[in-house]
Amino acid sequence: MVILETERLLLRHFYRFDDQAMNRVFGDAEVMRYGDGVQTEAWVRAWLQNCLEHDYPKWGFGPWAVVEKQRREVIGYCGLFYFPDVNGRPEIEIGYRLARAFWGKGYATEAVLAVRDYGFNVLCLPRLIAMIDPGNVASIRVAEKAGMHYEDEVMFEGYTHPDRVYVIARPGR
Ligand SMILES: CC(C)(COP(=O)(O)OP(=O)(O)OC[C@H]1O[C@@H](n2cnc3c(N)ncnc32)[C@H](O)[C@@H]1OP(=O)(O)O)[C@@H](O)C(=O)NCCC(=O)NCCS
């Protein structure tokens, strides 16, 4: 199911057959540098299964596959994630991760702008956040380009240092 279309990208539901494309994302140490590290193929299959059987039916959103229209290739994910407790309140995060071959082309910004607008205009969410490692300058730039600003830090269990919380409220709120 296609959720969004931008000039160069489609965002659609993931399917089980996206495992090879997502192995290229989750299996790359550079892509996973700010995250939980490289993941196995079994982990990727379970992640896809969770999208299909939990996130989409329960929330109506989740990580969506980012497809480069020209090559018809899945290049990563961009989507929305529910967090029940971020510094004591429930939040919805915009999350994104692209295969390294597709960095530096403006794709993350293009996808994030579309997901942000979908979150506000279609899902009527009051606000969106992005939780970002302070060293992840590319991701911070993407968040800033989407109009998000630094609000706070968050320290999750198992972290060695806090993430930064970037936020944007629905226009007019
Ligand atoms: C973060 C990520 C999604 C950015 O994807 P991208 O498609 O290359 O981003 P864009 O091309 O839209 O670039 C957005 C901005 O960041 C800047 N940028 C990109 N990489 C950068 C880097 N390594 N250092 C500094 N700035 C960088 C770009 O120049 C651009 O800003 P500008 O328009 O002012 O020049 C990509 O690097 C990625 O997947 N990283 C690994 C996963 C990850 O960290 N995800 C985020 C977790 S919070």
The ligand as an SDF file (V2000), in Angstrom:
LIG
                    3D

 48 50  0  0  0  0  0  0  0  0999 V2000
   20.8070   10.7930    8.4320 C   0  0  0  0  0  0  0  0  0  0  0  0
   20.5300   10.3430    6.9940 C   0  0  0  0  0  0  0  0  0  0  0  0
   19.1360    9.7260    6.9360 C   0  0  0  0  0  0  0  0  0  0  0  0
   20.6070   11.5720    6.0860 C   0  0  0  0  0  0  0  0  0  0  0  0
   20.2440   11.1650    4.7840 O   0  0  0  0  0  0  0  0  0  0  0  0
   20.5550   12.0250    3.4720 P   0  0  0  0  0  0  0  0  0  0  0  0
   19.5740   11.6180    2.4330 O   0  0  0  0  0  0  0  0  0  0  0  0
   21.9940   11.9350    3.1360 O   0  0  0  0  0  0  0  0  0  0  0  0
   20.2200   13.5060    3.9820 O   0  0  0  0  0  0  0  0  0  0  0  0
   19.9680   14.7470    3.0130 P   0  0  0  0  0  0  0  0  0  0  0  0
   20.6880   14.5330    1.7150 O   0  0  0  0  0  0  0  0  0  0  0  0
   18.5180   15.0350    2.9850 O   0  0  0  0  0  0  0  0  0  0  0  0
   20.7790   15.8910    3.7730 O   0  0  0  0  0  0  0  0  0  0  0  0
   20.2060   16.6790    4.7480 C   0  0  0  0  0  0  0  0  0  0  0  0
   21.1950   17.7170    5.2170 C   0  0  0  0  0  0  0  0  0  0  0  0
   22.2160   17.0960    6.0140 O   0  0  0  0  0  0  0  0  0  0  0  0
   23.4910   17.4600    5.5010 C   0  0  0  0  0  0  0  0  0  0  0  0
   24.3650   16.3180    5.6950 N   0  0  0  0  0  0  0  0  0  0  0  0
   24.2320   15.0930    5.1750 C   0  0  0  0  0  0  0  0  0  0  0  0
   25.2320   14.3020    5.5870 N   0  0  0  0  0  0  0  0  0  0  0  0
   26.0220   15.0750    6.3800 C   0  0  0  0  0  0  0  0  0  0  0  0
   27.2110   14.8350    7.1220 C   0  0  0  0  0  0  0  0  0  0  0  0
   27.7750   13.6170    7.1510 N   0  0  0  0  0  0  0  0  0  0  0  0
   27.7330   15.8540    7.8300 N   0  0  0  0  0  0  0  0  0  0  0  0
   27.1590   17.0690    7.8360 C   0  0  0  0  0  0  0  0  0  0  0  0
   26.0060   17.3530    7.1680 N   0  0  0  0  0  0  0  0  0  0  0  0
   25.4610   16.3620    6.4510 C   0  0  0  0  0  0  0  0  0  0  0  0
   23.2600   17.7650    4.0410 C   0  0  0  0  0  0  0  0  0  0  0  0
   24.2780   18.5980    3.5250 O   0  0  0  0  0  0  0  0  0  0  0  0
   21.9060   18.4470    4.0960 C   0  0  0  0  0  0  0  0  0  0  0  0
   22.0000   19.7650    4.5450 O   0  0  0  0  0  0  0  0  0  0  0  0
   22.0410   21.0040    3.5100 P   0  0  0  0  0  0  0  0  0  0  0  0
   20.8650   20.8530    2.6070 O   0  0  0  0  0  0  0  0  0  0  0  0
   21.9840   22.1840    4.4040 O   0  0  0  0  0  0  0  0  0  0  0  0
   23.3270   20.8800    2.7440 O   0  0  0  0  0  0  0  0  0  0  0  0
   21.5700    9.2990    6.5060 C   0  0  0  0  0  0  0  0  0  0  0  0
   22.8560    9.8340    6.6830 O   0  0  0  0  0  0  0  0  0  0  0  0
   21.4650    7.9930    7.2520 C   0  0  0  0  0  0  0  0  0  0  0  0
   20.6900    7.1100    6.9040 O   0  0  0  0  0  0  0  0  0  0  0  0
   22.2860    7.8410    8.3180 N   0  0  0  0  0  0  0  0  0  0  0  0
   22.3250    6.6180    9.0940 C   0  0  0  0  0  0  0  0  0  0  0  0
   21.0590    6.3600    9.8680 C   0  0  0  0  0  0  0  0  0  0  0  0
   20.7260    7.4560   10.8450 C   0  0  0  0  0  0  0  0  0  0  0  0
   21.6180    7.9780   11.5090 O   0  0  0  0  0  0  0  0  0  0  0  0
   19.4470    7.7900   10.9090 N   0  0  0  0  0  0  0  0  0  0  0  0
   18.9570    8.8160   11.8110 C   0  0  0  0  0  0  0  0  0  0  0  0
   18.8360    8.2860   13.1890 C   0  0  0  0  0  0  0  0  0  0  0  0
   18.2610    9.5580   14.3040 S   0  0  0  0  0  0  0  0  0  0  0  0
  1  2  1  0
  2  3  1  0
  2  4  1  0
  2 36  1  0
  4  5  1  0
  5  6  1  0
  6  7  2  0
  6  8  1  0
  6  9  1  0
  9 10  1  0
 10 11  2  0
 10 12  1  0
 10 13  1  0
 13 14  1  0
 14 15  1  0
 15 16  1  0
 15 30  1  0
 16 17  1  0
 17 18  1  0
 17 28  1  0
 18 19  1  0
 18 27  1  0
 19 20  2  0
 20 21  1  0
 21 22  1  0
 21 27  2  0
 22 23  1  0
 22 24  2  0
 24 25  1  0
 25 26  2  0
 26 27  1  0
 28 29  1  0
 28 30  1  0
 30 31  1  0
 31 32  1  0
 32 33  2  0
 32 34  1  0
 32 35  1  0
 36 37  1  0
 36 38  1  0
 38 39  2  0
 38 40  1  0
 40 41  1  0
 41 42  1  0
 42 43  1  0
 43 44  2  0
 43 45  1  0
 45 46  1  0
 46 47  1  0
 47 48  1  0
M  END
$$$$
